[in-house]
Amino acid sequence: MSIYVGNLSFEATEADVTNVFKEYGEVKKVYLPSDRETGKMRGFGFVEMETENQESAAIDKLNGSEWMGRILKVNKAKPRE
C-alpha cells in the first residue's frame, strides 16, 4: 500500500517528508514527482511505510493538518488505471 500526500509545499524535500512520516513508523520510500520541463515540485507525493497500521496512523494524524503553511491531504493512494 502507498500513501498519497497532496497539497505539499513546493519547497518540501524527500527528507522533509520522511521526517514528518517517521513519527508514525518506518518510512520505506518517499517519491515526490517533479515537472519534466521545469524540474519544479508538483505539490504532491507518495510515501510507503513498513506496515499498513503505520500507514493508517499517519493518514489519521496528518490528513487535514497544517505543514509548511499548507493543509495536507493524506489518504491511501489509488492504483493507476
Phi and psi restraints in degrees (range 20) as a CNS / XPLOR table:
assign (resid 1 and name C) (resid 2 and name N)
       (resid 2 and name CA) (resid 2 and name C) 1.0 -135.2 20.0 2
assign (resid 2 and name N) (resid 2 and name CA)
       (resid 2 and name C) (resid 3 and name N) 1.0 154.3 20.0 2
assign (resid 2 and name C) (resid 3 and name N)
       (resid 3 and name CA) (resid 3 and name C) 1.0 -107.5 20.0 2
assign (resid 3 and name N) (resid 3 and name CA)
       (resid 3 and name C) (resid 4 and name N) 1.0 133.1 20.0 2
assign (resid 3 and name C) (resid 4 and name N)
       (resid 4 and name CA) (resid 4 and name C) 1.0 -91.5 20.0 2
assign (resid 4 and name N) (resid 4 and name CA)
       (resid 4 and name C) (resid 5 and name N) 1.0 132.8 20.0 2
assign (resid 4 and name C) (resid 5 and name N)
       (resid 5 and name CA) (resid 5 and name C) 1.0 -122.6 20.0 2
assign (resid 5 and name N) (resid 5 and name CA)
       (resid 5 and name C) (resid 6 and name N) 1.0 111.9 20.0 2
assign (resid 5 and name C) (resid 6 and name N)
       (resid 6 and name CA) (resid 6 and name C) 1.0 -110.0 20.0 2
assign (resid 6 and name N) (resid 6 and name CA)
       (resid 6 and name C) (resid 7 and name N) 1.0 163.9 20.0 2
assign (resid 6 and name C) (resid 7 and name N)
       (resid 7 and name CA) (resid 7 and name C) 1.0 64.4 20.0 2
assign (resid 7 and name N) (resid 7 and name CA)
       (resid 7 and name C) (resid 8 and name N) 1.0 34.0 20.0 2
assign (resid 7 and name C) (resid 8 and name N)
       (resid 8 and name CA) (resid 8 and name C) 1.0 -71.6 20.0 2
assign (resid 8 and name N) (resid 8 and name CA)
       (resid 8 and name C) (resid 9 and name N) 1.0 149.6 20.0 2
assign (resid 8 and name C) (resid 9 and name N)
       (resid 9 and name CA) (resid 9 and name C) 1.0 -62.1 20.0 2
assign (resid 9 and name N) (resid 9 and name CA)
       (resid 9 and name C) (resid 10 and name N) 1.0 142.1 20.0 2
assign (resid 9 and name C) (resid 10 and name N)
       (resid 10 and name CA) (resid 10 and name C) 1.0 -69.7 20.0 2
assign (resid 10 and name N) (resid 10 and name CA)
       (resid 10 and name C) (resid 11 and name N) 1.0 -10.8 20.0 2
assign (resid 10 and name C) (resid 11 and name N)
       (resid 11 and name CA) (resid 11 and name C) 1.0 -91.3 20.0 2
assign (resid 11 and name N) (resid 11 and name CA)
       (resid 11 and name C) (resid 12 and name N) 1.0 -11.1 20.0 2
assign (resid 11 and name C) (resid 12 and name N)
       (resid 12 and name CA) (resid 12 and name C) 1.0 -65.8 20.0 2
assign (resid 12 and name N) (resid 12 and name CA)
       (resid 12 and name C) (resid 13 and name N) 1.0 142.2 20.0 2
assign (resid 12 and name C) (resid 13 and name N)
       (resid 13 and name CA) (resid 13 and name C) 1.0 -112.7 20.0 2
assign (resid 13 and name N) (resid 13 and name CA)
       (resid 13 and name C) (resid 14 and name N) 1.0 168.6 20.0 2
assign (resid 13 and name C) (resid 14 and name N)
       (resid 14 and name CA) (resid 14 and name C) 1.0 -59.5 20.0 2
assign (resid 14 and name N) (resid 14 and name CA)
       (resid 14 and name C) (resid 15 and name N) 1.0 -37.8 20.0 2
assign (resid 14 and name C) (resid 15 and name N)
       (resid 15 and name CA) (resid 15 and name C) 1.0 -64.3 20.0 2
assign (resid 15 and name N) (resid 15 and name CA)
       (resid 15 and name C) (resid 16 and name N) 1.0 -41.1 20.0 2
assign (resid 15 and name C) (resid 16 and name N)
       (resid 16 and name CA) (resid 16 and name C) 1.0 -59.9 20.0 2
assign (resid 16 and name N) (resid 16 and name CA)
       (resid 16 and name C) (resid 17 and name N) 1.0 -47.6 20.0 2
assign (resid 16 and name C) (resid 17 and name N)
       (resid 17 and name CA) (resid 17 and name C) 1.0 -65.3 20.0 2
assign (resid 17 and name N) (resid 17 and name CA)
       (resid 17 and name C) (resid 18 and name N) 1.0 -42.1 20.0 2
assign (resid 17 and name C) (resid 18 and name N)
       (resid 18 and name CA) (resid 18 and name C) 1.0 -58.0 20.0 2
assign (resid 18 and name N) (resid 18 and name CA)
       (resid 18 and name C) (resid 19 and name N) 1.0 -44.8 20.0 2
assign (resid 18 and name C) (resid 19 and name N)
       (resid 19 and name CA) (resid 19 and name C) 1.0 -61.0 20.0 2
assign (resid 19 and name N) (resid 19 and name CA)
       (resid 19 and name C) (resid 20 and name N) 1.0 -36.1 20.0 2
assign (resid 19 and name C) (resid 20 and name N)
       (resid 20 and name CA) (resid 20 and name C) 1.0 -70.9 20.0 2
assign (resid 20 and name N) (resid 20 and name CA)
       (resid 20 and name C) (resid 21 and name N) 1.0 -45.4 20.0 2
assign (resid 20 and name C) (resid 21 and name N)
       (resid 21 and name CA) (resid 21 and name C) 1.0 -77.3 20.0 2
assign (resid 21 and name N) (resid 21 and name CA)
       (resid 21 and name C) (resid 22 and name N) 1.0 -25.6 20.0 2
assign (resid 21 and name C) (resid 22 and name N)
       (resid 22 and name CA) (resid 22 and name C) 1.0 -67.2 20.0 2
assign (resid 22 and name N) (resid 22 and name CA)
       (resid 22 and name C) (resid 23 and name N) 1.0 -14.6 20.0 2
assign (resid 22 and name C) (resid 23 and name N)
       (resid 23 and name CA) (resid 23 and name C) 1.0 -63.1 20.0 2
assign (resid 23 and name N) (resid 23 and name CA)
       (resid 23 and name C) (resid 24 and name N) 1.0 -21.2 20.0 2
assign (resid 23 and name C) (resid 24 and name N)
       (resid 24 and name CA) (resid 24 and name C) 1.0 -108.0 20.0 2
assign (resid 24 and name N) (resid 24 and name CA)
       (resid 24 and name C) (resid 25 and name N) 1.0 1.6 20.0 2
assign (resid 24 and name C) (resid 25 and name N)
       (resid 25 and name CA) (resid 25 and name C) 1.0 146.5 20.0 2
assign (resid 25 and name N) (resid 25 and name CA)
       (resid 25 and name C) (resid 26 and name N) 1.0 -171.5 20.0 2
assign (resid 25 and name C) (resid 26 and name N)
       (resid 26 and name CA) (resid 26 and name C) 1.0 -78.6 20.0 2
assign (resid 26 and name N) (resid 26 and name CA)
       (resid 26 and name C) (resid 27 and name N) 1.0 124.1 20.0 2
assign (resid 26 and name C) (resid 27 and name N)
       (resid 27 and name CA) (resid 27 and name C) 1.0 -89.1 20.0 2
assign (resid 27 and name N) (resid 27 and name CA)
       (resid 27 and name C) (resid 28 and name N) 1.0 120.5 20.0 2
assign (resid 27 and name C) (resid 28 and name N)
       (resid 28 and name CA) (resid 28 and name C) 1.0 -86.5 20.0 2
assign (resid 28 and name N) (resid 28 and name CA)
       (resid 28 and name C) (resid 29 and name N) 1.0 -37.4 20.0 2
assign (resid 28 and name C) (resid 29 and name N)
       (resid 29 and name CA) (resid 29 and name C) 1.0 -158.6 20.0 2
assign (resid 29 and name N) (resid 29 and name CA)
       (resid 29 and name C) (resid 30 and name N) 1.0 142.7 20.0 2
assign (resid 29 and name C) (resid 30 and name N)
       (resid 30 and name CA) (resid 30 and name C) 1.0 -128.6 20.0 2
assign (resid 30 and name N) (resid 30 and name CA)
       (resid 30 and name C) (resid 31 and name N) 1.0 132.0 20.0 2
assign (resid 30 and name C) (resid 31 and name N)
       (resid 31 and name CA) (resid 31 and name C) 1.0 -129.1 20.0 2
assign (resid 31 and name N) (resid 31 and name CA)
       (resid 31 and name C) (resid 32 and name N) 1.0 119.4 20.0 2
assign (resid 31 and name C) (resid 32 and name N)
       (resid 32 and name CA) (resid 32 and name C) 1.0 -118.1 20.0 2
assign (resid 32 and name N) (resid 32 and name CA)
       (resid 32 and name C) (resid 33 and name N) 1.0 100.0 20.0 2
assign (resid 32 and name C) (resid 33 and name N)
       (resid 33 and name CA) (resid 33 and name C) 1.0 -65.1 20.0 2
assign (resid 33 and name N) (resid 33 and name CA)
       (resid 33 and name C) (resid 34 and name N) 1.0 146.8 20.0 2
assign (resid 33 and name C) (resid 34 and name N)
       (resid 34 and name CA) (resid 34 and name C) 1.0 -120.7 20.0 2
assign (resid 34 and name N) (resid 34 and name CA)
       (resid 34 and name C) (resid 35 and name N) 1.0 159.0 20.0 2
assign (resid 34 and name C) (resid 35 and name N)
       (resid 35 and name CA) (resid 35 and name C) 1.0 -66.6 20.0 2
assign (resid 35 and name N) (resid 35 and name CA)
       (resid 35 and name C) (resid 36 and name N) 1.0 130.8 20.0 2
assign (resid 35 and name C) (resid 36 and name N)
       (resid 36 and name CA) (resid 36 and name C) 1.0 -63.7 20.0 2
assign (resid 36 and name N) (resid 36 and name CA)
       (resid 36 and name C) (resid 37 and name N) 1.0 -33.9 20.0 2
assign (resid 36 and name C) (resid 37 and name N)
       (resid 37 and name CA) (resid 37 and name C) 1.0 -84.2 20.0 2
assign (resid 37 and name N) (resid 37 and name CA)
       (resid 37 and name C) (resid 38 and name N) 1.0 -43.1 20.0 2
assign (resid 37 and name C) (resid 38 and name N)
       (resid 38 and name CA) (resid 38 and name C) 1.0 -97.1 20.0 2
assign (resid 38 and name N) (resid 38 and name CA)
       (resid 38 and name C) (resid 39 and name N) 1.0 -22.0 20.0 2
assign (resid 38 and name C) (resid 39 and name N)
       (resid 39 and name CA) (resid 39 and name C) 1.0 79.2 20.0 2
assign (resid 39 and name N) (resid 39 and name CA)
       (resid 39 and name C) (resid 40 and name N) 1.0 0.6 20.0 2
assign (resid 39 and name C) (resid 40 and name N)
       (resid 40 and name CA) (resid 40 and name C) 1.0 -83.7 20.0 2
assign (resid 40 and name N) (resid 40 and name CA)
       (resid 40 and name C) (resid 41 and name N) 1.0 154.5 20.0 2
assign (resid 40 and name C) (resid 41 and name N)
       (resid 41 and name CA) (resid 41 and name C) 1.0 -58.5 20.0 2
assign (resid 41 and name N) (resid 41 and name CA)
       (resid 41 and name C) (resid 42 and name N) 1.0 149.0 20.0 2
assign (resid 41 and name C) (resid 42 and name N)
       (resid 42 and name CA) (resid 42 and name C) 1.0 -98.4 20.0 2
assign (resid 42 and name N) (resid 42 and name CA)
       (resid 42 and name C) (resid 43 and name N) 1.0 -2.6 20.0 2
assign (resid 42 and name C) (resid 43 and name N)
       (resid 43 and name CA) (resid 43 and name C) 1.0 89.4 20.0 2
assign (resid 43 and name N) (resid 43 and name CA)
       (resid 43 and name C) (resid 44 and name N) 1.0 12.5 20.0 2
assign (resid 43 and name C) (resid 44 and name N)
       (resid 44 and name CA) (resid 44 and name C) 1.0 -149.2 20.0 2
assign (resid 44 and name N) (resid 44 and name CA)
       (resid 44 and name C) (resid 45 and name N) 1.0 169.8 20.0 2
assign (resid 44 and name C) (resid 45 and name N)
       (resid 45 and name CA) (resid 45 and name C) 1.0 -165.9 20.0 2
assign (resid 45 and name N) (resid 45 and name CA)
       (resid 45 and name C) (resid 46 and name N) 1.0 -176.7 20.0 2
assign (resid 45 and name C) (resid 46 and name N)
       (resid 46 and name CA) (resid 46 and name C) 1.0 -134.0 20.0 2
assign (resid 46 and name N) (resid 46 and name CA)
       (resid 46 and name C) (resid 47 and name N) 1.0 142.9 20.0 2
assign (resid 46 and name C) (resid 47 and name N)
       (resid 47 and name CA) (resid 47 and name C) 1.0 -129.3 20.0 2
assign (resid 47 and name N) (resid 47 and name CA)
       (resid 47 and name C) (resid 48 and name N) 1.0 135.3 20.0 2
assign (resid 47 and name C) (resid 48 and name N)
       (resid 48 and name CA) (resid 48 and name C) 1.0 -114.5 20.0 2
assign (resid 48 and name N) (resid 48 and name CA)
       (resid 48 and name C) (resid 49 and name N) 1.0 134.6 20.0 2
assign (resid 48 and name C) (resid 49 and name N)
       (resid 49 and name CA) (resid 49 and name C) 1.0 -118.7 20.0 2
assign (resid 49 and name N) (resid 49 and name CA)
       (resid 49 and name C) (resid 50 and name N) 1.0 170.0 20.0 2
assign (resid 49 and name C) (resid 50 and name N)
       (resid 50 and name CA) (resid 50 and name C) 1.0 -62.6 20.0 2
assign (resid 50 and name N) (resid 50 and name CA)
       (resid 50 and name C) (resid 51 and name N) 1.0 -43.7 20.0 2
assign (resid 50 and name C) (resid 51 and name N)
       (resid 51 and name CA) (resid 51 and name C) 1.0 -131.0 20.0 2
assign (resid 51 and name N) (resid 51 and name CA)
       (resid 51 and name C) (resid 52 and name N) 1.0 160.5 20.0 2
assign (resid 51 and name C) (resid 52 and name N)
       (resid 52 and name CA) (resid 52 and name C) 1.0 -65.5 20.0 2
assign (resid 52 and name N) (resid 52 and name CA)
       (resid 52 and name C) (resid 53 and name N) 1.0 -34.1 20.0 2
assign (resid 52 and name C) (resid 53 and name N)
       (resid 53 and name CA) (resid 53 and name C) 1.0 -62.0 20.0 2
assign (resid 53 and name N) (resid 53 and name CA)
       (resid 53 and name C) (resid 54 and name N) 1.0 -41.1 20.0 2
assign (resid 53 and name C) (resid 54 and name N)
       (resid 54 and name CA) (resid 54 and name C) 1.0 -65.6 20.0 2
assign (resid 54 and name N) (resid 54 and name CA)
       (resid 54 and name C) (resid 55 and name N) 1.0 -41.3 20.0 2
assign (resid 54 and name C) (resid 55 and name N)
       (resid 55 and name CA) (resid 55 and name C) 1.0 -64.2 20.0 2
assign (resid 55 and name N) (resid 55 and name CA)
       (resid 55 and name C) (resid 56 and name N) 1.0 -42.1 20.0 2
assign (resid 55 and name C) (resid 56 and name N)
       (resid 56 and name CA) (resid 56 and name C) 1.0 -62.7 20.0 2
assign (resid 56 and name N) (resid 56 and name CA)
       (resid 56 and name C) (resid 57 and name N) 1.0 -41.4 20.0 2
assign (resid 56 and name C) (resid 57 and name N)
       (resid 57 and name CA) (resid 57 and name C) 1.0 -63.4 20.0 2
assign (resid 57 and name N) (resid 57 and name CA)
       (resid 57 and name C) (resid 58 and name N) 1.0 -42.9 20.0 2
assign (resid 57 and name C) (resid 58 and name N)
       (resid 58 and name CA) (resid 58 and name C) 1.0 -64.0 20.0 2
assign (resid 58 and name N) (resid 58 and name CA)
       (resid 58 and name C) (resid 59 and name N) 1.0 -43.1 20.0 2
assign (resid 58 and name C) (resid 59 and name N)
       (resid 59 and name CA) (resid 59 and name C) 1.0 -61.2 20.0 2
assign (resid 59 and name N) (resid 59 and name CA)
       (resid 59 and name C) (resid 60 and name N) 1.0 -48.2 20.0 2
assign (resid 59 and name C) (resid 60 and name N)
       (resid 60 and name CA) (resid 60 and name C) 1.0 -59.1 20.0 2
assign (resid 60 and name N) (resid 60 and name CA)
       (resid 60 and name C) (resid 61 and name N) 1.0 -41.9 20.0 2
assign (resid 60 and name C) (resid 61 and name N)
       (resid 61 and name CA) (resid 61 and name C) 1.0 -83.2 20.0 2
assign (resid 61 and name N) (resid 61 and name CA)
       (resid 61 and name C) (resid 62 and name N) 1.0 -33.3 20.0 2
assign (resid 61 and name C) (resid 62 and name N)
       (resid 62 and name CA) (resid 62 and name C) 1.0 -96.2 20.0 2
assign (resid 62 and name N) (resid 62 and name CA)
       (resid 62 and name C) (resid 63 and name N) 1.0 -24.5 20.0 2
assign (resid 62 and name C) (resid 63 and name N)
       (resid 63 and name CA) (resid 63 and name C) 1.0 -63.1 20.0 2
assign (resid 63 and name N) (resid 63 and name CA)
       (resid 63 and name C) (resid 64 and name N) 1.0 124.7 20.0 2
assign (resid 63 and name C) (resid 64 and name N)
       (resid 64 and name CA) (resid 64 and name C) 1.0 85.3 20.0 2
assign (resid 64 and name N) (resid 64 and name CA)
       (resid 64 and name C) (resid 65 and name N) 1.0 -1.6 20.0 2
assign (resid 64 and name C) (resid 65 and name N)
       (resid 65 and name CA) (resid 65 and name C) 1.0 -84.6 20.0 2
assign (resid 65 and name N) (resid 65 and name CA)
       (resid 65 and name C) (resid 66 and name N) 1.0 158.1 20.0 2
assign (resid 65 and name C) (resid 66 and name N)
       (resid 66 and name CA) (resid 66 and name C) 1.0 -93.3 20.0 2
assign (resid 66 and name N) (resid 66 and name CA)
       (resid 66 and name C) (resid 67 and name N) 1.0 133.7 20.0 2
assign (resid 66 and name C) (resid 67 and name N)
       (resid 67 and name CA) (resid 67 and name C) 1.0 -148.3 20.0 2
assign (resid 67 and name N) (resid 67 and name CA)
       (resid 67 and name C) (resid 68 and name N) 1.0 127.9 20.0 2
assign (resid 67 and name C) (resid 68 and name N)
       (resid 68 and name CA) (resid 68 and name C) 1.0 53.9 20.0 2
assign (resid 68 and name N) (resid 68 and name CA)
       (resid 68 and name C) (resid 69 and name N) 1.0 37.8 20.0 2
assign (resid 68 and name C) (resid 69 and name N)
       (resid 69 and name CA) (resid 69 and name C) 1.0 80.0 20.0 2
assign (resid 69 and name N) (resid 69 and name CA)
       (resid 69 and name C) (resid 70 and name N) 1.0 10.5 20.0 2
assign (resid 69 and name C) (resid 70 and name N)
       (resid 70 and name CA) (resid 70 and name C) 1.0 -131.9 20.0 2
assign (resid 70 and name N) (resid 70 and name CA)
       (resid 70 and name C) (resid 71 and name N) 1.0 150.6 20.0 2
assign (resid 70 and name C) (resid 71 and name N)
       (resid 71 and name CA) (resid 71 and name C) 1.0 -88.2 20.0 2
assign (resid 71 and name N) (resid 71 and name CA)
       (resid 71 and name C) (resid 72 and name N) 1.0 116.8 20.0 2
assign (resid 71 and name C) (resid 72 and name N)
       (resid 72 and name CA) (resid 72 and name C) 1.0 -74.8 20.0 2
assign (resid 72 and name N) (resid 72 and name CA)
       (resid 72 and name C) (resid 73 and name N) 1.0 146.1 20.0 2
assign (resid 72 and name C) (resid 73 and name N)
       (resid 73 and name CA) (resid 73 and name C) 1.0 -113.6 20.0 2
assign (resid 73 and name N) (resid 73 and name CA)
       (resid 73 and name C) (resid 74 and name N) 1.0 111.7 20.0 2
assign (resid 73 and name C) (resid 74 and name N)
       (resid 74 and name CA) (resid 74 and name C) 1.0 -126.1 20.0 2
assign (resid 74 and name N) (resid 74 and name CA)
       (resid 74 and name C) (resid 75 and name N) 1.0 122.2 20.0 2
assign (resid 74 and name C) (resid 75 and name N)
       (resid 75 and name CA) (resid 75 and name C) 1.0 -156.6 20.0 2
assign (resid 75 and name N) (resid 75 and name CA)
       (resid 75 and name C) (resid 76 and name N) 1.0 175.8 20.0 2
assign (resid 75 and name C) (resid 76 and name N)
       (resid 76 and name CA) (resid 76 and name C) 1.0 -64.6 20.0 2
assign (resid 76 and name N) (resid 76 and name CA)
       (resid 76 and name C) (resid 77 and name N) 1.0 133.5 20.0 2
assign (resid 76 and name C) (resid 77 and name N)
       (resid 77 and name CA) (resid 77 and name C) 1.0 -70.6 20.0 2
assign (resid 77 and name N) (resid 77 and name CA)
       (resid 77 and name C) (resid 78 and name N) 1.0 139.6 20.0 2
assign (resid 77 and name C) (resid 78 and name N)
       (resid 78 and name CA) (resid 78 and name C) 1.0 -91.0 20.0 2
assign (resid 78 and name N) (resid 78 and name CA)
       (resid 78 and name C) (resid 79 and name N) 1.0 139.6 20.0 2
assign (resid 78 and name C) (resid 79 and name N)
       (resid 79 and name CA) (resid 79 and name C) 1.0 -64.5 20.0 2
assign (resid 79 and name N) (resid 79 and name CA)
       (resid 79 and name C) (resid 80 and name N) 1.0 149.0 20.0 2
assign (resid 79 and name C) (resid 80 and name N)
       (resid 80 and name CA) (resid 80 and name C) 1.0 -64.8 20.0 2
assign (resid 80 and name N) (resid 80 and name CA)
       (resid 80 and name C) (resid 81 and name N) 1.0 143.9 20.0 2
